[in-house]
Amino acid sequence: MSQHHTAIAWQRAPHAAEPGTYSRNHLASLAGGQTVAVSASPEYKGDPACADPEQLLLTALASCHMLTFLAIADVQGYRVESYRDEPVAHLEKNEAGRLAVTRIELNPQVAFSGDKRPDAMALARLHDGAHRHCFIAHSITAQVTVNAA
């Protein structure tokens, strides 16, 4: 199959707002040399100017769904002109009483062009297929809802 690699690096530094504790800021290095500034979410003493792990998980799922949707739409002869999503992840206690991303809501808005355009039922099937074939969706336990517009 395939392997995927990343690297993270953290170095002790004082927390900007609470000198008695440490900074949660660190760097994630991705393929192609991209670097992403990451921290804990602000609720856990993180830097609000940085991405947090929950946002990265949410982004990975939304991106995987979109890429799978685009592939299926292309195979079925639909021309997608644009795709936007503003997904939401809910960090809540799971059945074991532990904090987890338990629910994710995808809110894709897709614009098509050309002669072949899906009706509401065909659009729902495209999103269903994208969800069923998304690698990241297979990898998480959160309930995923697609609110297609």
VEXMARVO-68960 format. One line per field, with one value per atom (N, C-alpha, C, O): residue number from 1; residue in one letter; x, y, z. Coordinates in steps of 0.001 Angstrom, whole numbers, plus 500000, padded with zeros to 6 digits. Each point is the difference from the previous one (the first is absolute). Example, Ala and Ser with C-alpha at 12.3 -4.5 7.8 and 13.67 -1.06 7.14 Angstrom:
VEXMARVO-68960
nr [1,1,1,1,2,2,2,2]
rest [A,A,A,A,S,S,S,S]
u [513190,499110,500900,501036,498614,500820,499230,500509]
v [494310,501190,501200,499981,501069,501190,501090,501108]
w [507800,500000,500000,500665,498615,500060,500730,500169]
***
This chain:
VEXMARVO-68960
nr [1,1,1,1,2,2,2,2,3,3,3,3,4,4,4,4,5,5,5,5,6,6,6,6,7,7,7,7,8,8,8,8,9,9,9,9,10,10,10,10,11,11,11,11,12,12,12,12,13,13,13,13,14,14,14,14,15,15,15,15,16,16,16,16,17,17,17,17,18,18,18,18,19,19,19,19,20,20,20,20,21,21,21,21,22,22,22,22,23,23,23,23,24,24,24,24,25,25,25,25,26,26,26,26,27,27,27,27,28,28,28,28,29,29,29,29,30,30,30,30,31,31,31,31,32,32,32,32,33,33,33,33,34,34,34,34,35,35,35,35,36,36,36,36,37,37,37,37,38,38,38,38,39,39,39,39,40,40,40,40,41,41,41,41,42,42,42,42,43,43,43,43,44,44,44,44,45,45,45,45,46,46,46,46,47,47,47,47,48,48,48,48,49,49,49,49,50,50,50,50,51,51,51,51,52,52,52,52,53,53,53,53,54,54,54,54,55,55,55,55,56,56,56,56,57,57,57,57,58,58,58,58,59,59,59,59,60,60,60,60,61,61,61,61,62,62,62,62,63,63,63,63,64,64,64,64,65,65,65,65,66,66,66,66,67,67,67,67,68,68,68,68,69,69,69,69,70,70,70,70,71,71,71,71,72,72,72,72,73,73,73,73,74,74,74,74,75,75,75,75,76,76,76,76,77,77,77,77,78,78,78,78,79,79,79,79,80,80,80,80,81,81,81,81,82,82,82,82,83,83,83,83,84,84,84,84,85,85,85,85,86,86,86,86,87,87,87,87,88,88,88,88,89,89,89,89,90,90,90,90,91,91,91,91,92,92,92,92,93,93,93,93,94,94,94,94,95,95,95,95,96,96,96,96,97,97,97,97,98,98,98,98,99,99,99,99,100,100,100,100,101,101,101,101,102,102,102,102,103,103,103,103,104,104,104,104,105,105,105,105,106,106,106,106,107,107,107,107,108,108,108,108,109,109,109,109,110,110,110,110,111,111,111,111,112,112,112,112,113,113,113,113,114,114,114,114,115,115,115,115,116,116,116,116,117,117,117,117,118,118,118,118,119,119,119,119,120,120,120,120,121,121,121,121,122,122,122,122,123,123,123,123,124,124,124,124,125,125,125,125,126,126,126,126,127,127,127,127,128,128,128,128,129,129,129,129,130,130,130,130,131,131,131,131,132,132,132,132,133,133,133,133,134,134,134,134,135,135,135,135,136,136,136,136,137,137,137,137,138,138,138,138,139,139,139,139,140,140,140,140,141,141,141,141,142,142,142,142,143,143,143,143,144,144,144,144,145,145,145,145,146,146,146,146,147,147,147,147,148,148,148,148,149,149,149,149]
rest [M,M,M,M,S,S,S,S,Q,Q,Q,Q,H,H,H,H,H,H,H,H,T,T,T,T,A,A,A,A,I,I,I,I,A,A,A,A,W,W,W,W,Q,Q,Q,Q,R,R,R,R,A,A,A,A,P,P,P,P,H,H,H,H,A,A,A,A,A,A,A,A,E,E,E,E,P,P,P,P,G,G,G,G,T,T,T,T,Y,Y,Y,Y,S,S,S,S,R,R,R,R,N,N,N,N,H,H,H,H,L,L,L,L,A,A,A,A,S,S,S,S,L,L,L,L,A,A,A,A,G,G,G,G,G,G,G,G,Q,Q,Q,Q,T,T,T,T,V,V,V,V,A,A,A,A,V,V,V,V,S,S,S,S,A,A,A,A,S,S,S,S,P,P,P,P,E,E,E,E,Y,Y,Y,Y,K,K,K,K,G,G,G,G,D,D,D,D,P,P,P,P,A,A,A,A,C,C,C,C,A,A,A,A,D,D,D,D,P,P,P,P,E,E,E,E,Q,Q,Q,Q,L,L,L,L,L,L,L,L,L,L,L,L,T,T,T,T,A,A,A,A,L,L,L,L,A,A,A,A,S,S,S,S,C,C,C,C,H,H,H,H,M,M,M,M,L,L,L,L,T,T,T,T,F,F,F,F,L,L,L,L,A,A,A,A,I,I,I,I,A,A,A,A,D,D,D,D,V,V,V,V,Q,Q,Q,Q,G,G,G,G,Y,Y,Y,Y,R,R,R,R,V,V,V,V,E,E,E,E,S,S,S,S,Y,Y,Y,Y,R,R,R,R,D,D,D,D,E,E,E,E,P,P,P,P,V,V,V,V,A,A,A,A,H,H,H,H,L,L,L,L,E,E,E,E,K,K,K,K,N,N,N,N,E,E,E,E,A,A,A,A,G,G,G,G,R,R,R,R,L,L,L,L,A,A,A,A,V,V,V,V,T,T,T,T,R,R,R,R,I,I,I,I,E,E,E,E,L,L,L,L,N,N,N,N,P,P,P,P,Q,Q,Q,Q,V,V,V,V,A,A,A,A,F,F,F,F,S,S,S,S,G,G,G,G,D,D,D,D,K,K,K,K,R,R,R,R,P,P,P,P,D,D,D,D,A,A,A,A,M,M,M,M,A,A,A,A,L,L,L,L,A,A,A,A,R,R,R,R,L,L,L,L,H,H,H,H,D,D,D,D,G,G,G,G,A,A,A,A,H,H,H,H,R,R,R,R,H,H,H,H,C,C,C,C,F,F,F,F,I,I,I,I,A,A,A,A,H,H,H,H,S,S,S,S,I,I,I,I,T,T,T,T,A,A,A,A,Q,Q,Q,Q,V,V,V,V,T,T,T,T,V,V,V,V,N,N,N,N,A,A,A,A,A,A,A,A]
u [500842,499158,500890,500751,499172,500846,500279,499292,501732,500346,499970,500258,499427,499916,500796,499876,500938,500913,499801,499613,500658,500037,501024,500511,499785,500899,499468,499493,500628,499660,501213,500807,499316,501116,499499,499331,500999,499633,501259,500844,499278,501113,499434,499156,501296,499483,500179,501063,497851,499989,498906,499055,501054,498938,498705,500024,498877,498687,499875,500338,499185,499941,499124,500344,498538,499068,500130,499547,501067,500142,501437,500306,500583,501419,500296,501082,498001,500234,499841,500252,499340,499836,500734,500667,499212,500752,499112,498777,501867,499311,499638,500783,498032,499548,500335,499729,500851,500292,501074,500988,498804,500984,499807,499046,501844,499929,499765,500578,498570,499800,500588,499681,501175,500614,499370,499974,499520,499291,500809,501030,498498,500664,500058,499120,501907,500139,500596,500140,500214,500634,499060,500455,498237,499081,500171,500233,499645,500053,498725,499590,499788,498759,500259,500511,499129,500095,498808,498848,501448,498966,500113,501087,497788,499960,498794,499247,500571,498755,498901,500288,498476,498914,500065,500539,498922,500069,499417,500440,498569,499405,500997,499790,501297,501017,501353,501043,498914,501187,500795,501205,498116,500657,499929,499292,501442,500093,498891,499987,499085,498906,500462,499226,502012,500516,500517,500376,499642,500501,498858,498929,501315,499060,500086,501049,497856,500054,499731,499479,500859,499835,498570,499791,499236,498604,499671,499298,501202,499797,500684,499461,501713,500720,499274,499952,499484,499198,498784,499684,499644,498822,500365,499273,501826,500458,500335,499675,500973,500340,498738,499952,499037,498763,499304,499593,500266,499313,500736,499372,501950,500795,499867,499852,500201,499852,498630,499888,499062,498646,499934,499459,501095,499961,500743,499477,501738,500786,499322,500048,499325,499284,498763,499690,499594,498833,500393,499326,501756,500447,500331,499680,500960,500353,498751,499914,499124,498769,499201,499491,500403,499255,500636,499293,502022,500694,499737,499717,500376,499751,498569,499752,499310,498599,499650,498841,502131,499776,499501,499526,500570,499609,501222,501094,498726,501085,499786,499065,501811,499921,500829,501175,498216,500699,500570,501076,498213,500513,499403,498922,501807,499582,500474,501184,497913,500328,499381,498953,501695,499445,500427,501109,498013,500306,499593,498961,501870,499650,500130,500686,498640,500008,500260,499356,501580,500269,499533,500175,499235,499508,500874,500041,500659,500810,499103,499605,500077,499055,500484,500965,498357,500311,499373,498839,501949,499494,499342,499838,499782,499319,500854,499466,501849,500905,500249,500753,498619,500184,501267,500387,500265,501225,499705,499119,501629,499834,500480,501075,498107,500316,499238,498996,501482,499200,498952,500297,498483,498942,499120,499437,500446,499130,500695,500672,499153,500517,498887,499329,500488,499007,500723,500692,499140,500514,498873,498843,501489,499010,500430,500185,499976,500524,499004,498794,501749,499240,500757,501151,498187,500649,499308,498772,502023,499460,500459,501171,497884,500254,499825,499309,501324,499776,499848,500182,499489,499840,498565,499114,500676,498655,499490,498799,502095,499582,500170,501115,497753,500025,499142,498915,501558,499232,498769,500039,498861,498855,500291,501068,498008,500225,500321,500867,498440,500230,501380,500705,499684,501320,501109,501041,498741,500984,500168,501121,497779,500065,500775,500780,499007,500737,501497,500830,499513,501414,500653,501098,498214,500558,500041,500944,498049,500002,501184,500701,499518,501144,501319,500921,499169,501226,500251,501135,497825,500166,500400,500877,498488,500284,501409,500556,500034,501324,501116,501153,498530,501000,500871,499488,501820,500932,499940,500039,499868,500007,498710,500032,498842,498734,500079,499416,501298,500163,500898,499990,500777,501025,499553,500728,498123,499564,498687,499274,500445,498760,498917,498871,501441,498998,498874,500219,498575,498848,500124,500199,499686,500147,498664,499374,500190,498787,500369,500796,498622,500235,498726,498968,501113,498867,500231,500426,499297,500253,498994,498800,501700,499126,499741,499284]
v [498822,501178,501245,500220,500592,501187,500355,499567,501214,500518,501518,500589,500029,501461,500463,499440,501584,500444,501480,500787,499560,501382,500066,498968,502203,500161,501146,500991,498866,501102,500311,499118,502146,500422,501035,500964,498827,500908,500304,499126,502102,500414,500785,500875,498826,500687,501506,500496,500212,501459,500386,499236,501933,500404,500298,500458,499281,500330,501515,500661,499902,501460,500668,501076,498309,500627,499454,500638,498188,499369,499526,498841,502041,499655,498778,499425,500168,498846,498673,498948,501083,498758,500123,501003,497996,499932,500318,499877,500529,500248,498662,499051,500902,498791,500081,499057,502048,500203,499045,499749,499719,499145,500086,500616,498776,500031,498602,499024,500899,498762,500212,500978,498108,500075,498929,498821,501609,499109,499801,500644,498462,499754,501294,500853,499280,501198,501169,501089,498707,501044,500970,500980,498766,500903,499848,498904,502206,499996,500636,501065,498273,500490,500266,499138,502069,500330,499374,500252,498928,499256,500295,500267,499681,500168,499238,499417,500583,499488,501011,501145,498441,500969,501009,499686,501516,501025,499543,500450,498656,499493,499196,499785,499771,499202,500699,499368,501957,500852,500087,500248,499549,500091,501388,500874,499310,501271,500068,499183,501769,500065,500355,499857,500602,500316,498756,500078,498788,498757,499026,500102,498962,498888,499104,499921,499406,499036,498599,499878,499068,498640,499676,499264,501269,499737,500622,499391,501817,500637,499203,499870,499603,499231,498695,499587,499763,498794,500338,499291,501788,500443,500340,499635,501049,500355,498751,499919,499108,498761,499288,499531,500386,499336,500767,499406,501904,500805,499949,499916,500135,499941,498641,499926,499000,498650,499831,499452,501019,499908,500756,499496,501714,500806,499324,499907,499620,499378,498744,499731,499504,498807,500385,499372,501661,500509,500435,499645,501121,500483,498843,500045,498924,498843,499272,499637,500150,499301,500835,499475,501820,500882,499984,499955,500080,499995,498703,500030,498844,498701,499926,499384,501245,499953,501094,500124,500655,500977,501358,500787,499509,501319,500909,499571,501668,500983,500889,500800,499050,500808,501255,499919,501229,501283,500496,500597,499162,500419,499120,499425,500492,499202,500756,500313,499972,500689,499224,499371,500676,499349,500792,500530,499544,500567,498963,500132,498825,498907,500400,500961,498278,500250,498682,498992,501015,498828,500302,501113,497898,500143,499170,498774,501906,499340,499818,500971,497781,499674,498733,499367,500278,498738,498857,500068,498883,498823,499042,500340,498468,499043,499595,499641,500410,499645,501176,499871,501280,501172,500784,500871,498832,500696,501027,499804,501292,501003,499443,499407,500794,499519,500849,500625,499395,500570,498935,498974,501282,498989,500197,499042,502201,500299,500994,500923,498871,500934,500276,499085,502181,500414,500627,501008,498384,500579,500818,499580,501561,500909,500424,501188,497834,500335,500765,499756,501173,500737,499816,500413,498962,499621,500698,500024,500541,500609,499174,499639,500073,499207,500874,501018,498572,500647,498910,498817,501585,499036,499523,500444,498646,499506,499025,499952,499272,498992,500555,500263,499909,500512,499090,499594,500082,499081,500668,501168,498064,500472,499696,499478,500837,499839,498553,499748,499305,498591,499551,499293,501108,499647,500644,499385,501848,500681,499248,499822,499743,499222,498698,499590,499761,498764,500278,499204,501917,500365,500167,499498,501211,500200,498696,499763,499395,498711,499166,499391,500581,499271,500560,499249,502064,500638,499595,499707,500275,499614,498526,499654,499493,498557,499662,498985,501841,499694,500879,499861,501028,500903,499241,499432,500560,499288,500523,499218,502084,500588,499653,499725,500284,499620,498575,499699,499424,498620,499922,498997,502045,499980,500608,499914,500684,500679,499394,499337,500906,499480,501059,499680,501557,501073,499749,499491,500876,499944,501156,501143,498573,501029,500205,499048,502208,500378,500930,500923,498829,500871,500785,499433,501870,500914,500680,501154,498137,500531,501073,499846,501244,501098,499927,500841]
w [500000,500000,500000,499050,502000,500062,501451,500909,499288,501320,499928,498950,502163,500059,501210,501089,498712,501048,500301,499136,502088,500442,501126,500433,500031,501142,500847,499475,501827,500893,500867,500293,500117,500844,500995,499627,501645,501084,500795,500199,500251,500848,501166,499807,501395,501184,499861,499627,500690,500048,500988,500196,500429,500929,499242,498857,501786,499442,499971,500982,497919,499843,501058,500489,499869,500948,501422,500950,499202,501313,500186,499721,500747,500102,500871,499885,500972,500867,499286,500588,498167,499247,498671,499744,499426,498747,498794,500054,498878,498743,499360,500016,499431,499290,498511,499257,500303,498584,499513,500690,498101,499353,498491,499525,499738,498544,499460,500479,498522,499256,498617,499323,500261,498677,499122,500354,498498,499095,498733,499799,499352,498722,499201,500114,499091,499183,500754,499442,501816,500776,500696,500589,499354,500689,501518,500511,500177,501456,500520,499540,501421,500591,501479,500714,499739,501414,500713,499649,501359,500711,501491,500512,500168,501446,500521,499220,502057,500571,499685,499650,500473,499814,501147,501061,498743,501045,501345,501058,498891,501254,500831,501194,498168,500689,499966,499834,500329,500102,498696,500016,498868,498715,499411,500500,498446,499296,498946,499080,501032,499019,498590,499053,500785,498669,499267,498830,501856,499416,499738,500598,498507,499810,501229,500639,499696,501092,499445,498891,501846,499478,499584,499036,501667,499643,498646,499193,500553,498693,498895,498901,501385,498991,499680,498841,502176,499772,499145,499045,501303,499265,498550,499076,500728,498663,499195,498815,501820,499299,499517,498863,501983,499591,498883,499002,501156,498984,498668,498944,501101,498781,499323,498780,502001,499447,499362,498904,501778,499443,498673,499016,500967,498784,498856,498889,501372,498937,499465,498799,502079,499573,499209,498987,501467,499286,498593,499033,500843,498693,499062,498813,501722,499172,499508,498826,502061,499621,498999,499009,501255,499090,498615,498993,500952,498713,499236,498803,501880,499366,499463,498963,501747,499581,498990,499603,499985,498943,500458,499180,502112,500512,500012,500368,499234,500041,501225,500044,500947,501222,499772,499643,500562,499849,501324,500030,501050,501305,501087,499847,501244,501155,501228,500126,500756,501255,501139,499842,501303,501181,501226,500057,500907,501306,501033,500646,499508,500895,501470,500345,500499,501445,500722,499709,501223,500839,501418,500498,500140,501370,500933,499898,501016,501011,501212,500646,499657,501077,500701,499571,501503,500659,499208,499597,500190,499301,500992,501172,498371,500883,501186,501049,498805,501094,500937,500965,498761,500840,499696,500778,498102,499615,498916,499163,500865,498947,498677,499906,499075,498654,498999,500341,498427,498924,499701,499388,501048,499893,498780,499469,500087,498856,499093,500458,498248,499003,499006,499523,500177,499007,498819,500143,498688,498768,499376,500012,499456,499410,498600,499736,499364,498672,499145,500034,499203,498990,498694,499868,499176,498749,498843,499918,499195,498774,498805,499885,499233,498796,498765,500036,498880,498711,498951,500288,498509,498928,499880,500731,498335,499717,501056,500265,500339,500975,501413,500452,500232,501377,500869,499585,501610,500834,500611,500387,499693,500767,501474,500322,500559,501437,500365,500836,498544,500312,499518,500721,498079,499472,500826,500231,500213,500845,501321,500476,500106,501247,499778,500859,497993,499697,499840,500438,498940,499860,501372,500242,500647,501348,500788,500753,499081,500678,499523,500808,497890,499459,500496,500318,499748,500501,501448,500373,500436,501401,500118,500792,498432,500073,499533,500421,498719,499453,500567,499592,501329,500595,501005,500965,498808,500877,501434,500950,499205,501335,500737,501200,498105,500637,500534,501041,498263,500458,501231,500714,499535,501038,501321,500990,499049,501226,500508,499259,502011,500590,500125,500373,499329,500102,499006,498901,501509,499103,499014,500411,498307,498962,499323,499535,500412,499319,498852,500171,498655,498842,499748,499641,500549,499750,498672,499954,498965,498660,499640,500226,499211,499583,498522,499458]
***
